[in-house]
């Protein structure tokens, strides 16, 4: 059972990957859904912890995390 779950999740992550100019990456908003986080604020805390872990392992966060925010256009009125 657990093997099936892992295989299914792995495929979901692979299907979610994006590729630009030969660079594979994942959108945080897509990962949020895949990892079953309902609120962005809760998932943002996970990203921040991952960035700390990255720095603690002497890696540049800029090599692994793009600081891009998705803009949401709200209608007027």
Buried (B, 14 or more C-beta within 10 A) or exposed (E): EEEEEEEEEEEEEEEEEEEEEEEEEEBBEBBBEEEEBEEEEEBEEBBEEEBEEBEEEEEEBEEEBEEEEEEEEEEEE
